[in-house]
Amino acid sequence: MRAALLHECGSPPAVGERPLPTPAADEILVRVTAASITPLDLLCATGTSYFGTPPTPYVPGVQGVGVRDDGVAVWFPTTAGMRPGDGSLAEYAAVRAADTVELPPDADHGLIAALGLSAVAAHMALTWRGGLQPGEGVLVLGAGGVVGQAAIQLALLEGAGRVVGAARSADGRARATQLGAAAVCDLSGDVPALAARFREAAEGPLDLVLDPLFGIPAAAALRVLRPGGRLVNLGSSAGETAPVDSATLRSGSLQILGYTNNSLTTAQRSASLGLIAGHAAAGRLTVAHETVRLDDVGAAWSRRDIRMVVTP
Ligand SMILES: NC(=O)c1ccc[n+]([C@@H]2O[C@H](COP(=O)([O-])OP(=O)(O)OC[C@H]3O[C@@H](n4cnc5c(N)ncnc54)[C@H](OP(=O)(O)O)[C@@H]3O)[C@@H](O)[C@H]2O)c1
């Protein structure tokens, strides 16, 4: 079969031939229809991630959408790049049957692939970890990324009150507005300046911050939380550390919570993905993405401006 092959960590994959995968006893063979390139794929492929250096060559792709031999469309995760073995960026993938999630018959495979685990992270960080309650005010940092775009829409679908988006780029802010953010902020300036901007956009104290950025934006967002408010961190795109001051944290009895998809059970992940697929099929949830053929996987690998989806 044809597959994207990562021959050397730190370099983009190239299209090549790979034997058809032989499913193990608990696996099924899926004909892949769409697979996204995510920050996790890029991290694993550097060879310097906390998962260690993957043996090469391997087929990257930690998730995808495809069709079982009975014709049913499924979403599936893989452990490519985290453990030895191949992933989704190929014509076929052998995947654990128990990990697959059946999709609605009219599902847009490219859209589900683009949303995938980024949307699961947004959903579960808001609800399961962040305890979002109806009517609460939410600030979504990194609102132009896939996690952020999904978080704006999912917060509103879960009954949030005012949802504010904050993004570094003008494109990101435009996406956030289009997807329902009541106000948007840029991320320039120091902690006090950014906190003032967040406070004005929020029109009052916030209940919950969804934070894929950390760094200065997270420190500023904490200053705008109401007493007892929560910040859920799920990434560090703006900084591995954040200049959080003790007075802010203790005076408001604030909660800083960490989140990773890896702490979900298979049942939690499947339920969240199923809900996301349902919203997407009903036209309530979308995300900016671009689709390319497998031949163009090398060029797609280095795109950072939009979620890339490969159709093998
Ligand atoms: N914990 C988990 O389980 C989990 C799951 C999924 C994702 N994540 C993490 O969450 C983060 C976002 O994921 P994603 O899928 O949304 O990625 P993405 O679609 O690639 O978006 C990344 C966003 O980060 C923003 N960004 C990058 N560097 C920045 C900086 N220095 N300051 C401010 N904004 C910056 C970019 O904003 P602009 O477009 O405005 O430039 C971009 O929109 C990643 O770090 C990812 O690893 C974690």
The ligand as a Gaussian input file, in Angstrom:
#p B3LYP/6-31G(d) Opt

LIG

0 1
 N       -3.442000      18.119000      26.585000
 C       -4.002000      17.511000      25.532000
 O       -4.539000      16.406000      25.642000
 C       -3.967000      18.198000      24.220000
 C       -4.770000      17.767000      23.163000
 C       -4.735000      18.470000      21.958000
 C       -3.881000      19.557000      21.823000
 N       -3.079000      19.909000      22.876000
 C       -2.161000      21.059000      22.777000
 O       -2.891000      22.240000      22.678000
 C       -2.183000      23.169000      21.883000
 C       -3.087000      23.659000      20.755000
 O       -3.433000      22.556000      19.947000
 P       -4.189000      22.785000      18.574000
 O       -4.595000      21.463000      18.075000
 O       -5.206000      23.832000      18.736000
 O       -2.977000      23.352000      17.679000
 P       -3.024000      24.296000      16.430000
 O       -4.303000      24.145000      15.691000
 O       -1.742000      24.087000      15.719000
 O       -3.062000      25.759000      17.050000
 C       -2.012000      26.261000      17.777000
 C       -2.371000      27.706000      18.095000
 O       -1.401000      28.176000      19.014000
 C       -1.218000      29.532000      18.767000
 N        0.132000      29.892000      19.139000
 C        1.283000      29.278000      18.778000
 N        2.317000      29.891000      19.355000
 C        1.808000      30.903000      20.092000
 C        2.385000      31.900000      20.923000
 N        3.704000      31.970000      21.122000
 N        1.572000      32.789000      21.520000
 C        0.252000      32.732000      21.327000
 N       -0.374000      31.807000      20.545000
 C        0.417000      30.916000      19.945000
 C       -1.453000      29.762000      17.282000
 O       -2.147000      30.976000      17.212000
 P       -2.228000      31.900000      15.912000
 O       -2.881000      31.061000      14.841000
 O       -3.132000      33.010000      16.358000
 O       -0.846000      32.315000      15.570000
 C       -2.336000      28.574000      16.869000
 O       -3.640000      29.003000      16.605000
 C       -0.919000      22.442000      21.387000
 O        0.141000      22.787000      22.253000
 C       -1.274000      21.001000      21.551000
 O       -0.130000      20.195000      21.748000
 C       -3.122000      19.268000      24.051000

